[in-house]
């Protein structure tokens, strides 16, 4: 027997996924250890959860001893301890033995080391994506925050320039944005920025350093601070006269919601940065966010032209402005297609374009939504949010349903009719809920429950661990009501036509019809799609585990740690769990799967008194993106990775 193994990286950490080529369990296997060579030194990754509740892992990962007590009973794991510039290789080693007293690392069954990988920010030619670590409902954040002065709020900590926790939570986002501003200053370039919120001290300093070369459209943000109705009033006064400042104070149903920067050499556009990240400490540090940089003059000019249209619109929404936004620009970059939508549009043309791509999903759809908008009835499909279009892929009433689609995602808050049953209006009867005993094409997962409901789907609303649970410490949910702020859809990341949708756009009708927003749709870029896909599943699994803990913490049998037999493998190598592994291994693509299997070395001859399988790695075509490990069918077996 051999192992299929893939490694993904995006600069924050690596993700490893593996499984036996023949999908059969390994005899006497109590789990796996991951041997890592990092910058020429060897250590081991293990699961931290032991066979007994009182088992405690040591902080020393440099020896394999902990791996015997804390084996990884999964086939998907991630490494949070790497940093950009590190050179890493991994080998998957089965932990085998007749019982827990006689376990050993089976070097005979270990995979060969993966090819050496240098950790870098994800880069695909002229397109790069960057993510933060803005999930504060996590164990490492609880431990780090415990060292801060008692009573100090996390929101204050992450606003402190140079604070280590601020740096860790902001991941690659903060150095990416500050680096872009510093590079523009060093090269004598101009920037044209359109920002919704601005309060981060380092980013404000970076803008001021550019002086008159900083052309900034600054909106009035989210909150109505009377009498000016301006969330950015303080920083606006600070910037006045120091940069070329343009006010955009909108009202009514509108938000001037962009977060993009165009870098120009004189009048020549060079590149554009966009994404979901507000230029605030919370946006950088305590909300899941992303940024994307496209280094292409043609794409940058699309955003520069949009900047000029916004500036000419002053505080209004004239007809000429909306009409100019109602046609997309599609350009080729690195052989892939980038379609840029600048909104508001006249008739949701941007959503129609995106809906067609969603409807053509062949293998899977992953997503992060902040607040796409309210549920709209079937009679008004033109006003559906893109979340509704995704969920409709799993609707039993949809004649085009694909029951094999892998759908996972996170939504920032409950939405009636989407993440929970439709709540009736006053005087109306409750909405029907399908019989929970009947199978659903996809399981609705929200608030710690896995119950088939009106719309079958797999979606999560953020949760935190509210009290000590075995070795898991109490967590806080966030520094504000916003935990998921990314607006991302990924379609078929490992298929023949990968798609990434991202930007400031909340992916609903309100954004399309009333807001200043942008939506970038990249088709064909496999590395970029994998980057976003792994970012999404990492966030999904974090909140899934937290929800499970809070729903079941009173059950004395809910947590048993690793299973003391080799039968734990069965639940991972059959049914939906196997389908999930195949998705992340690219097994949905027949050609890709066949190629991987063809490259996998064959089994060694059987050895007396030892397991008879030998594991070797099937080399992936390329290393792509980020970290997650996926709870299988039984969430109680989830193990901690950091």
C-alpha positions as CSV (number, residue, x, y, z in Angstrom):
1,X,0.0,0.0,0.0
2,X,1.1,3.6,-0.6
3,X,-0.1,7.0,0.5
4,X,-1.4,9.9,-1.6
5,X,-0.1,13.0,0.0
6,X,-0.5,16.7,-0.8
7,X,1.0,19.8,0.8
8,X,-0.4,23.3,0.5
9,X,1.1,26.5,1.6
10,X,0.2,30.2,1.6
11,X,2.8,31.8,3.8
12,X,1.0,31.5,7.1
13,X,1.2,27.7,7.6
14,X,1.1,24.5,5.6
15,X,-1.7,22.0,5.2
16,X,-1.1,18.3,4.7
17,X,-3.7,15.8,3.4
18,X,-3.2,12.1,2.8
19,X,-4.9,8.8,2.5
20,X,-4.1,5.2,1.5
21,X,-4.3,4.8,-2.2
22,X,-6.5,1.7,-1.8
23,X,-8.7,3.5,0.8
24,X,-8.1,0.6,3.2
25,X,-7.2,0.9,7.0
26,X,-3.7,0.1,8.2
27,X,-3.6,-2.8,10.6
28,X,-2.9,-1.8,14.2
29,X,-2.6,1.8,13.3
30,X,-3.4,4.1,16.3
31,X,-2.9,7.3,14.2
32,X,0.0,9.2,12.6
33,X,2.9,11.4,13.4
34,X,4.3,14.0,11.0
35,X,8.0,14.2,10.8
36,X,9.1,17.6,9.8
37,X,12.5,18.9,8.5
38,X,12.5,22.7,8.9
39,X,15.6,24.6,7.9
40,X,17.7,21.5,8.2
41,X,16.5,20.5,11.6
42,X,14.0,17.6,12.4
43,X,11.1,17.7,14.8
44,X,7.6,16.1,14.9
45,X,4.0,17.3,14.8
46,X,1.4,15.4,16.9
47,X,-2.2,15.7,18.0
48,X,-1.9,17.1,21.6
49,X,-4.9,15.0,22.6
50,X,-4.0,11.8,24.4
51,X,-5.5,8.4,25.0
52,X,-6.5,9.5,28.5
53,X,-8.1,12.8,29.6
54,X,-5.2,13.6,32.0
55,X,-2.5,13.1,29.4
56,X,-0.5,16.2,28.9
57,X,1.8,17.0,26.0
58,X,5.1,18.6,26.6
59,X,6.1,21.7,24.7
60,X,9.1,19.9,23.2
61,X,8.3,18.6,19.7
62,X,11.8,17.8,18.8
63,X,11.6,14.1,19.8
64,X,9.0,11.5,18.6
65,X,8.0,10.5,22.2
66,X,4.9,12.7,22.3
67,X,3.7,11.2,19.0
68,X,3.1,7.8,20.7
69,X,0.9,9.3,23.3
70,X,-0.8,11.9,21.1
71,X,-1.1,10.4,17.6
72,X,-3.0,12.3,14.9
73,X,-6.2,10.3,14.2
74,X,-7.0,12.2,11.0
75,X,-5.9,12.3,7.4
76,X,-5.8,16.1,7.2
77,X,-3.6,18.3,9.4
78,X,-1.9,21.6,9.4
79,X,1.3,23.2,10.6
80,X,0.9,26.7,12.2
81,X,4.5,26.9,13.3
82,X,6.2,27.8,10.0
83,X,6.9,31.3,8.8
84,X,7.9,32.9,5.5
85,X,11.3,31.9,4.4
86,X,11.3,28.5,6.2
87,X,12.3,25.5,4.1
88,X,10.2,22.5,5.1
89,X,9.7,18.8,4.2
90,X,7.2,16.4,5.8
91,X,6.9,12.6,6.1
92,X,3.7,10.9,7.4
93,X,4.5,8.1,9.8
94,X,1.9,5.6,11.1
95,X,1.9,5.0,14.9
96,X,1.4,1.2,15.2
97,X,1.2,-1.5,17.9
98,X,-1.0,-4.1,19.5
99,X,-2.0,-1.6,22.3
100,X,-1.1,1.8,23.7
101,X,1.7,0.3,25.8
102,X,3.5,-1.1,22.8
103,X,3.3,1.6,20.2
104,X,6.1,2.7,17.8
105,X,6.7,4.9,14.8
106,X,6.7,2.6,11.8
107,X,9.6,3.9,9.6
108,X,8.9,1.0,7.3
109,X,5.5,2.4,6.6
110,X,6.4,6.1,6.5
111,X,6.0,8.2,3.4
112,X,9.1,9.5,1.8
113,X,9.8,13.2,2.6
114,X,7.8,15.6,0.5
115,X,9.8,17.8,-1.9
116,X,11.4,20.8,-0.1
117,X,9.0,23.7,0.1
118,X,9.9,27.3,0.8
119,X,7.2,29.1,2.8
120,X,6.2,32.3,0.9
121,X,3.1,34.4,0.4
122,X,1.0,32.7,-2.2
123,X,2.1,34.0,-5.6
124,X,0.8,33.1,-9.0
125,X,2.8,35.1,-11.5
126,X,1.2,38.6,-11.2
127,X,-1.6,37.6,-8.8
128,X,-1.1,37.2,-5.0
129,X,-3.4,36.6,-2.1
130,X,-2.8,37.4,1.6
131,X,-4.8,36.4,4.7
132,X,-4.8,37.3,8.3
133,X,-5.1,35.0,11.4
134,X,-8.1,37.0,12.6
135,X,-10.0,34.2,14.3
136,X,-9.7,35.1,18.0
137,X,-11.9,32.2,19.2
138,X,-8.8,30.0,19.2
139,X,-6.6,28.4,21.8
140,X,-3.4,30.1,20.9
141,X,-5.1,33.5,21.2
142,X,-6.5,32.6,24.6
143,X,-3.0,31.7,25.8
144,X,-1.3,34.8,24.3
145,X,-4.0,37.1,25.6
146,X,-3.6,35.7,29.1
147,X,-0.2,37.4,29.4
148,X,-1.7,40.8,28.8
149,X,-2.6,43.0,31.8
150,X,-5.9,41.9,33.5
151,X,-8.9,43.8,32.2
152,X,-7.2,45.0,29.0
153,X,-9.5,44.6,26.1
154,X,-8.4,42.8,23.0
155,X,-9.5,45.7,20.8
156,X,-7.0,47.9,22.7
157,X,-4.2,45.3,22.4
158,X,-4.5,45.0,18.6
159,X,-4.5,48.8,18.2
160,X,-1.0,49.0,19.7
161,X,1.6,49.4,17.0
162,X,4.4,46.7,17.5
163,X,2.3,44.6,19.8
164,X,3.3,40.9,19.3
165,X,-0.3,39.7,19.4
166,X,-1.3,42.3,16.9
167,X,1.4,41.1,14.6
168,X,0.5,37.5,15.0
169,X,-3.3,38.1,14.4
170,X,-2.7,40.3,11.4
171,X,-0.7,37.6,9.7
172,X,0.5,38.7,6.3
173,X,-2.1,41.4,5.8
174,X,-0.5,44.2,7.8
175,X,3.1,43.8,6.4
176,X,1.6,43.5,2.9
177,X,-0.4,46.7,3.1
178,X,2.3,48.7,4.9
179,X,4.9,47.3,2.5
180,X,2.9,48.4,-0.5
181,X,2.7,52.0,0.9
182,X,6.4,52.0,1.8
183,X,7.4,50.7,-1.7
184,X,5.3,53.4,-3.3
185,X,7.0,56.1,-1.2
186,X,10.5,54.7,-2.0
187,X,9.8,54.6,-5.7
188,X,8.2,58.0,-5.9
189,X,4.9,56.5,-7.0
190,X,1.4,57.8,-6.4
191,X,-1.5,55.9,-4.9
192,X,-5.2,56.3,-5.5
193,X,-7.2,54.7,-2.6
194,X,-10.9,54.4,-1.8
195,X,-11.5,53.4,1.8
196,X,-14.6,52.8,3.9
197,X,-13.0,52.9,7.3
198,X,-9.6,54.2,8.4
199,X,-8.3,54.1,12.0
200,X,-5.2,51.8,12.0
201,X,-2.1,53.8,13.3
202,X,0.4,52.1,11.0
203,X,-1.7,52.5,7.9
204,X,-2.5,56.2,8.7
205,X,1.2,56.9,9.1
206,X,1.9,55.2,5.8
207,X,-0.6,57.4,4.0
208,X,0.7,60.6,5.6
209,X,4.3,59.6,4.6
210,X,3.2,59.7,0.9
211,X,1.9,63.3,1.3
212,X,0.4,64.7,-1.9
213,X,1.2,61.5,-3.7
214,X,-1.6,59.9,-1.6
215,X,-4.9,60.5,-3.3
216,X,-7.6,59.3,-0.9
217,X,-11.3,59.0,-1.2
218,X,-12.4,58.6,2.4
219,X,-16.0,57.5,3.0
220,X,-18.1,58.1,6.2
221,X,-18.0,54.5,7.3
222,X,-20.7,52.5,9.0
223,X,-22.0,54.5,11.9
224,X,-24.0,57.7,12.1
225,X,-22.0,60.0,14.4
226,X,-24.1,63.1,14.7
227,X,-24.1,65.9,13.6
228,X,-21.4,65.0,10.9
229,X,-22.7,61.4,10.2
230,X,-19.0,60.5,9.9
231,X,-17.3,57.5,11.5
232,X,-14.0,58.7,10.1
233,X,-14.3,62.3,11.4
234,X,-11.2,62.2,13.6
235,X,-8.8,60.8,11.1
236,X,-10.3,63.0,8.3
237,X,-9.3,66.0,10.4
238,X,-5.9,64.5,10.9
239,X,-5.3,63.9,7.2
240,X,-6.6,67.2,5.9
241,X,-3.8,69.2,4.3
242,X,-1.4,66.2,4.7
243,X,-2.7,64.1,1.8
244,X,-4.8,64.8,-1.3
245,X,-8.1,64.0,0.5
246,X,-11.5,63.7,-1.1
247,X,-14.6,63.3,1.1
248,X,-17.4,60.9,0.2
249,X,-20.2,61.4,2.7
250,X,-23.1,59.3,1.5
251,X,-26.5,58.8,3.1
252,X,-29.8,57.0,2.8
253,X,-29.4,53.3,1.9
254,X,-25.8,53.7,0.6
255,X,-22.4,52.7,1.9
256,X,-19.2,53.9,0.2
257,X,-17.8,50.5,1.0
258,X,-14.6,50.1,-1.1
259,X,-11.1,49.1,0.2
260,X,-8.8,49.3,-2.8
261,X,-5.6,51.0,-3.7
262,X,-4.1,51.6,-7.1
263,X,-0.4,52.3,-7.4
264,X,0.7,54.5,-10.3
265,X,4.0,55.6,-11.7
266,X,3.0,59.1,-12.7
267,X,-0.1,58.6,-14.8
268,X,0.6,55.0,-15.5
269,X,-1.3,52.4,-13.4
270,X,0.9,49.6,-12.2
271,X,-1.0,47.4,-9.8
272,X,-4.1,47.2,-7.6
273,X,-4.8,45.9,-4.1
274,X,-8.4,45.1,-3.1
275,X,-10.2,42.6,-0.9
276,X,-12.3,42.7,2.2
277,X,-9.9,44.3,4.7
278,X,-11.0,47.5,6.3
279,X,-8.0,49.7,7.3
280,X,-8.7,49.3,11.1
281,X,-7.1,47.3,13.9
282,X,-10.1,45.0,14.0
283,X,-10.2,44.6,10.3
284,X,-6.6,43.6,10.3
285,X,-6.5,41.5,13.4
286,X,-9.9,40.3,14.8
287,X,-11.9,39.6,11.7
288,X,-11.3,37.0,9.0
289,X,-10.1,39.0,6.0
290,X,-8.1,38.8,2.8
291,X,-6.4,41.0,0.3
292,X,-5.5,40.3,-3.3
293,X,-2.9,42.2,-5.4
294,X,-2.9,42.1,-9.2
295,X,0.3,43.5,-10.8
296,X,-1.1,44.3,-14.2
297,X,-1.5,47.8,-15.7
298,X,-4.7,47.0,-17.5
299,X,-6.5,45.7,-14.4
300,X,-5.1,48.6,-12.4
301,X,-6.5,51.0,-14.9
302,X,-10.0,49.5,-14.4
303,X,-9.8,50.5,-10.8
304,X,-8.2,53.9,-11.4
305,X,-11.0,54.7,-13.8
306,X,-13.5,53.6,-11.1
307,X,-11.7,55.8,-8.6
308,X,-12.1,58.8,-10.9
309,X,-15.8,58.0,-11.4
310,X,-16.3,57.9,-7.6
311,X,-14.4,61.2,-7.2
312,X,-16.6,62.9,-9.8
313,X,-19.8,61.6,-8.2
314,X,-18.9,63.6,-5.0
315,X,-21.4,62.5,-2.4
316,X,-24.1,61.3,-4.8
317,X,-25.0,58.4,-7.2
318,X,-25.7,60.1,-10.6
319,X,-27.1,58.0,-13.4
320,X,-23.9,58.3,-15.4
321,X,-21.9,56.8,-12.6
322,X,-24.2,53.8,-12.3
323,X,-24.4,53.2,-16.0
324,X,-20.6,53.2,-16.3
325,X,-20.5,50.6,-13.6
326,X,-23.0,48.3,-15.2
327,X,-20.6,46.7,-17.7
328,X,-17.7,44.6,-16.6
329,X,-14.1,44.5,-17.7
330,X,-12.7,41.1,-18.5
331,X,-8.9,40.9,-19.0
332,X,-6.3,38.2,-19.3
333,X,-3.5,38.0,-16.6
334,X,-1.0,35.1,-16.6
335,X,-3.3,33.2,-19.0
336,X,-6.3,33.4,-16.6
337,X,-9.4,35.6,-16.8
338,X,-10.0,38.5,-14.4
339,X,-13.5,40.1,-14.5
340,X,-13.8,43.2,-12.5
341,X,-17.2,44.6,-11.4
342,X,-17.4,48.1,-10.0
343,X,-20.8,48.8,-8.4
344,X,-23.5,50.0,-8.0
345,X,-25.0,48.6,-11.1
346,X,-28.3,49.3,-12.8
347,X,-29.8,45.8,-12.8
348,X,-27.5,43.5,-10.7
349,X,-25.5,42.5,-13.8
350,X,-22.6,41.5,-11.5
351,X,-24.7,39.0,-9.6
352,X,-26.1,37.5,-12.8
353,X,-22.5,37.0,-14.1
354,X,-21.6,35.3,-10.8
355,X,-24.7,33.2,-10.6
356,X,-23.9,31.5,-13.9
357,X,-20.5,30.4,-12.6
358,X,-22.1,29.1,-9.4
359,X,-24.7,27.1,-11.3
360,X,-21.9,25.4,-13.3
361,X,-20.1,24.1,-10.2
362,X,-19.0,20.5,-10.8
363,X,-17.1,19.5,-7.7
364,X,-17.5,21.9,-4.8
365,X,-18.2,25.4,-3.6
366,X,-16.6,27.0,-0.5
367,X,-17.5,30.4,0.9
368,X,-17.2,33.1,3.5
369,X,-19.9,35.7,3.9
370,X,-20.2,38.7,6.2
371,X,-23.7,39.8,5.6
372,X,-25.0,39.1,2.1
373,X,-28.5,40.2,2.8
374,X,-31.9,38.9,3.7
375,X,-33.7,35.8,2.3
376,X,-35.6,36.5,-0.9
377,X,-38.4,34.2,-2.1
378,X,-38.2,32.0,-5.2
379,X,-40.4,34.4,-7.0
380,X,-37.6,37.1,-6.9
381,X,-34.4,35.3,-8.1
382,X,-33.0,38.5,-9.4
383,X,-32.7,39.7,-5.7
384,X,-31.2,36.5,-4.3
385,X,-28.0,36.8,-2.5
386,X,-25.2,34.6,-3.9
387,X,-25.5,32.6,-0.7
388,X,-29.0,31.6,-1.8
389,X,-27.7,30.6,-5.2
390,X,-25.1,28.4,-3.5
391,X,-27.6,26.8,-1.1
392,X,-30.0,26.2,-4.0
393,X,-27.3,23.8,-5.4
394,X,-28.3,21.4,-2.6
395,X,-32.0,22.1,-2.6
396,X,-33.9,18.8,-3.3
397,X,-36.5,20.8,-5.3
398,X,-33.7,22.0,-7.7
399,X,-34.0,19.8,-10.8
400,X,-30.3,20.4,-11.5
401,X,-29.1,19.2,-8.1
402,X,-25.7,17.7,-7.9
403,X,-25.7,15.5,-4.9
404,X,-21.9,15.0,-5.0
405,X,-21.0,18.7,-4.6
406,X,-18.8,19.5,-1.6
407,X,-20.2,22.6,0.0
408,X,-18.7,24.2,3.1
409,X,-18.7,27.8,4.4
410,X,-19.1,30.3,7.2
411,X,-21.6,33.1,7.6
412,X,-20.9,35.8,10.2
413,X,-24.4,35.8,11.7
414,X,-27.7,33.9,11.6
415,X,-29.9,34.8,8.6
416,X,-33.6,33.8,8.7
417,X,-34.3,31.4,5.9
418,X,-30.6,30.8,5.1
419,X,-28.7,29.7,8.1
420,X,-31.8,28.9,10.1
421,X,-35.5,28.2,9.3
422,X,-37.4,31.1,7.9
423,X,-38.9,33.0,10.7
424,X,-42.6,33.8,10.1
425,X,-43.8,37.4,10.0
426,X,-46.4,38.5,12.5
427,X,-49.6,36.7,11.9
428,X,-48.1,34.0,9.6
429,X,-47.7,30.3,10.3
430,X,-44.2,28.9,10.9
431,X,-42.2,27.8,7.9
432,X,-42.1,24.1,7.3
433,X,-39.0,22.2,8.3
434,X,-38.2,18.9,6.6
435,X,-38.4,15.7,8.7
436,X,-35.0,15.4,10.5
437,X,-35.2,11.7,10.2
438,X,-35.0,11.9,6.4
439,X,-31.7,12.1,4.5
440,X,-30.7,15.5,3.0
441,X,-28.4,15.9,0.1
442,X,-26.3,18.2,2.3
443,X,-26.4,18.7,6.1
444,X,-27.3,22.1,7.6
445,X,-24.7,22.8,10.2
446,X,-25.3,26.0,12.3
447,X,-25.2,26.9,15.9
448,X,-23.8,23.4,16.9
449,X,-26.6,21.4,15.3
450,X,-26.5,19.1,12.3
451,X,-30.1,18.9,11.2
452,X,-31.5,18.7,7.7
453,X,-33.8,21.7,7.3
454,X,-35.7,23.7,4.6
455,X,-32.5,24.3,2.6
456,X,-30.0,21.5,2.8
457,X,-26.5,22.9,3.1
458,X,-23.4,22.9,5.2
459,X,-22.9,26.4,6.7
460,X,-21.6,27.7,10.0
461,X,-22.1,30.7,12.2
462,X,-19.1,31.6,14.5
463,X,-19.0,30.2,18.0
464,X,-16.4,30.3,20.8
465,X,-15.6,27.9,23.7
466,X,-17.2,29.6,26.6
467,X,-15.6,27.6,29.5
468,X,-12.8,25.2,30.1
469,X,-13.4,21.9,28.2
470,X,-10.8,19.3,29.0
471,X,-7.5,20.8,27.8
472,X,-9.3,23.5,25.8
473,X,-9.3,26.9,27.4
474,X,-12.0,29.5,27.5
475,X,-12.1,31.6,24.3
476,X,-13.5,35.0,23.5
477,X,-15.4,35.4,20.2
478,X,-14.0,38.6,19.0
479,X,-13.3,42.3,19.6
480,X,-16.5,43.3,17.9
481,X,-19.7,41.7,16.5
482,X,-17.9,40.9,13.3
483,X,-15.9,37.7,13.1
484,X,-16.1,36.8,9.5
485,X,-15.6,39.8,7.2
486,X,-14.2,38.1,4.1
487,X,-16.5,38.0,1.2
488,X,-15.3,35.0,-0.8
489,X,-16.7,32.3,-3.1
490,X,-14.5,29.5,-4.5
491,X,-15.8,27.1,-7.1
492,X,-14.1,23.9,-8.1
493,X,-10.6,24.8,-6.7
494,X,-9.1,21.5,-7.8
495,X,-11.1,21.1,-11.0
496,X,-10.7,22.1,-14.6
497,X,-12.2,25.6,-14.2
498,X,-11.4,27.0,-10.7
499,X,-13.1,30.3,-9.8
500,X,-12.4,32.8,-7.1
501,X,-14.8,35.7,-6.3
502,X,-13.6,38.3,-3.8
503,X,-13.4,42.0,-3.1
504,X,-15.3,44.4,-0.8
505,X,-18.7,43.3,-2.3
506,X,-21.0,41.6,0.3
507,X,-22.3,39.4,-2.6
508,X,-25.9,40.4,-2.3
509,X,-28.4,42.6,-4.0
510,X,-27.9,45.6,-1.6
511,X,-24.2,45.8,-2.4
512,X,-24.9,45.5,-6.1
513,X,-27.6,48.1,-6.3
514,X,-26.8,50.7,-3.6
515,X,-23.1,50.6,-2.5
516,X,-19.7,51.6,-3.8
517,X,-18.1,48.2,-4.0
518,X,-15.9,46.0,-6.1
519,X,-16.0,42.3,-7.1
520,X,-13.0,40.6,-8.7
521,X,-13.7,37.2,-10.3
522,X,-10.6,35.2,-11.3
523,X,-11.2,32.2,-13.5
524,X,-8.6,29.5,-14.2
525,X,-6.0,30.2,-11.5
526,X,-5.6,27.0,-9.6
527,X,-3.0,28.2,-7.1
528,X,-5.2,31.2,-6.1
529,X,-8.3,29.0,-5.8
530,X,-6.5,26.6,-3.6
531,X,-5.2,29.5,-1.4
532,X,-8.7,30.7,-0.7
533,X,-10.2,27.2,-0.4
534,X,-7.8,26.2,2.4
535,X,-8.3,29.5,4.1
536,X,-12.0,28.9,4.2
537,X,-11.9,25.3,5.4
538,X,-9.5,26.3,8.2
539,X,-12.0,28.9,9.5
540,X,-14.9,26.4,9.0
541,X,-13.2,23.7,11.1
542,X,-12.3,26.1,13.9
543,X,-15.9,27.2,14.4
544,X,-17.3,23.8,13.8
545,X,-15.3,22.4,16.7
546,X,-16.2,25.3,19.0
547,X,-19.9,24.9,18.2
548,X,-19.7,21.2,18.9
549,X,-18.1,21.8,22.3
550,X,-20.7,24.3,23.4
551,X,-23.5,22.0,22.3
552,X,-22.2,18.9,24.0
553,X,-20.0,20.0,26.9
554,X,-22.4,18.5,29.5
555,X,-22.2,15.0,27.9
556,X,-19.7,13.0,30.1
557,X,-19.0,10.8,27.1
558,X,-18.5,13.4,24.5
559,X,-14.7,13.5,24.6
560,X,-12.6,10.4,24.6
561,X,-9.5,11.5,22.7
562,X,-7.8,9.1,20.3
563,X,-9.5,5.7,19.9
564,X,-7.4,2.8,21.4
565,X,-7.8,0.5,18.3
566,X,-7.3,0.7,14.6
567,X,-11.1,1.0,13.9
568,X,-11.0,4.8,14.0
569,X,-9.9,4.7,10.4
570,X,-13.1,3.3,9.1
571,X,-15.1,6.5,9.6
572,X,-12.6,8.5,7.6
573,X,-12.2,6.1,4.7
574,X,-15.8,5.6,3.7
575,X,-18.8,7.7,2.7
576,X,-18.8,11.5,3.1
577,X,-15.5,11.6,4.9
578,X,-13.7,9.7,2.1
579,X,-15.5,12.0,-0.4
580,X,-14.0,15.0,1.6
581,X,-10.5,13.6,1.5
582,X,-10.8,12.9,-2.3
583,X,-11.9,16.5,-2.8
584,X,-8.8,17.9,-1.0
585,X,-6.6,15.5,-2.8
586,X,-8.0,16.5,-6.1
587,X,-9.7,13.1,-6.4
588,X,-12.8,14.7,-8.0
589,X,-10.8,15.2,-11.2
590,X,-10.5,11.7,-12.8
591,X,-7.3,12.7,-14.7
592,X,-5.7,14.2,-11.7
593,X,-6.6,11.2,-9.5
594,X,-5.3,8.7,-12.1
595,X,-2.0,10.6,-12.4
596,X,-1.5,10.6,-8.6
597,X,-2.2,6.9,-8.3
598,X,0.1,6.1,-11.2
599,X,2.9,7.9,-9.5
600,X,2.4,6.2,-6.2
601,X,5.0,3.4,-5.5
602,X,3.7,-0.1,-4.9
603,X,3.6,-2.0,-1.6
604,X,6.5,-3.8,-0.1
605,X,6.3,-7.5,0.5
606,X,4.6,-8.4,3.8
607,X,6.7,-8.5,6.9
608,X,6.0,-11.1,9.6
609,X,4.5,-9.8,12.9
610,X,4.2,-6.2,11.5
611,X,1.6,-4.4,9.4
612,X,2.0,-5.5,5.8
613,X,1.6,-2.1,4.1
614,X,4.4,0.3,3.1
615,X,3.6,4.0,2.5
616,X,5.1,6.2,-0.1
617,X,4.2,9.6,-1.3
618,X,2.6,10.5,-4.6
619,X,4.2,13.7,-5.6
620,X,1.7,16.5,-6.2
621,X,2.0,18.5,-9.4
622,X,2.5,21.7,-7.4
623,X,2.5,23.0,-3.9
624,X,-0.4,25.3,-3.4
625,X,-2.0,26.9,-0.4
626,X,-3.2,27.1,3.2
627,X,-3.9,25.2,6.3
628,X,-6.7,23.3,7.8
629,X,-7.5,19.9,9.1
630,X,-10.9,18.5,8.6
631,X,-13.0,16.9,11.3
632,X,-14.4,13.7,10.0
633,X,-17.8,12.3,10.6
634,X,-17.5,12.3,14.4
635,X,-16.6,15.8,15.6
636,X,-15.8,14.6,19.1
637,X,-12.5,13.2,17.8
638,X,-11.3,16.5,16.6
639,X,-7.7,17.2,17.7
640,X,-6.0,20.4,18.4
641,X,-3.4,21.6,16.0
642,X,-2.0,24.6,17.8
